[in-house]
């Protein structure tokens, strides 16, 4: 009987760490993809490297993809990679701690929510500007919701409570 209790305790701990690894992986994969996409848009602001015609920007304030590429690179690329690392290694970052709206939680947990919001806003604005919804939009919108849902799981909240 005690052996069974110990195993279920180990399984429970394993699930908690698996969920946090999953959340970190969600940020890492998002970040890597956005870094690649952002660099490609910065290298060629015409969008040709990604087969994106400049005509997609007709309703936007931009004449090319340079600003979009920089936002993509930094906000949805570099920041999620930093969050991924921080979720795994508990890094101290004074600026992030000051911007943390949930002071009872580790800053990377809060920034995980911020990133989910940023991704949702990015997709909504993109769809509004180009006036079309494609599978990639649905995929990344779901990814943003997924980040928020996993971040808000009770086990994850407990794990990142200070």
N, C-alpha and C positions, 0 to 999 in steps of 0.2 A: 504494500500500500504506500509506504513512504517513497519507494523507488518510483512509483507512478507519479506521485506529487512532484518529485524532483524533476522528472522528465517533462511534465507539463509546465513547470516553472522555466526550464531551459527553453522549451518550445516558445513560451510566451516572450522571453527575452530575445530569442532569435527573431520572432516576428517583428518586435519593435525595431531591432536593428535593420532587418530586411526592409521595413517600410521607410526608414530614414535613408538607407542606401538607394532605395527606389526613387525617393524624392531628390536626392543628390544626382542620381543618374538622369532624371528628367531635366534638371537644370543644366547638367553637363552636355547632354545631347542638344538641347535647345541652343545653348551657347556656341557649341562647335558649328552647328549649321548656320547660325546668324553671323558668326565671325567670317565664315567662308563667303556667304552671300553678301555681307557688308563690304568685305575687301573687294569682291568682284565688282560691286556697284561703284566703289571708290576708284578702282583701277580703270573702269570704263563706264563713266556716268551716262553714256548713251543707252545702257542696258543690253547691248548686243551680246555680251558674254553670257547673259542669262536668258537670251531670247525674249527680252521684254521691250516692246516698242515704246518710244518716248510718248506716243499718242495716249498711253495709259495715264499720263500726267495732265491731260487737258483740263481737268477740273481741279487740279492741285495748284498751290502757289509756286511750284517748282518747275523749272524748264528742263531739268535733267534729274538723274537719280543720285547725285552726289550727296546732298543733305540726307536723303532717305538712307543711303548707304552708311553714312556716319552714325545716324541714330540707330540703325539696325546693328552695326558693329558694336557700339558702346552699350546701349540699353538692353538689347536682347542677345548680345554676344558676350562681351567681356564681363558684364555684371553677373549674368547667370553662372559663368564659369567660376567667378570669385565666390558666389553663393554656394556652388557645388563643393568647392574646397572647404569653405567655412563650415558647412553642415557636417562635413566629415572630420574636420580638425579643430574646431572651436578657436578661430582666429580673433584676436582683439583688433578692432578697427574703430578708433575714436569718432570719426565722422559718422560712420554708420550707426554707432551707438547713440549719437545725438539725434539722428533722424529716425530712430526707432520709436514708433508710436505706442508700442506695447512693451514698456520697460520691464515687465515681469518675464519677458521672453528674450531669449538670445537674439541678437540683431539679425542673424541670417534667417531665422524663422520668419520674422517680420518682412524681411526683404524678399523672401519666397512669395509671400502674399503680394507684395508690390510688383514682383515680376509677373505673377499671374494676371494682375490687373493690367500691367503694361502690354502684355501680349494680347489680351482681349481688346484693349483700346486700339492697338496697332492694326489688328484685323478689321475691327469695325470701321476705322478711318479708311483703311485700304479699300474695303468693299464700297464704302460711300463714295470715294474718289473715282474708282474705276467703274462703278455701277454694275458690277458683275460678281457673282459668287461662284467659286470653283471648289473642287474637292480639297485643294491645298488650304483654302480658307477654313473650311469645315474642320480639317485635320488640326490646324494650329489653334483654332478657337477651342476645340476639344482639349488640346494640349494645355492651354491656359486654364480652362476649367479644371482639368485633372491636377495641375499644380496646386490650385487653390483647395481642391477637395482633399488631396493627400496632406497638404500643410495643416488643414483643420482637423485631421483625424485626432481623436483624444490621445492615442499613444504618442503621436508626433508632438502634440502640444506639451505633454508631460516631459518628453525627452528634452525639449528645448526651453523648459521653464528654468529660470535662473534661481 
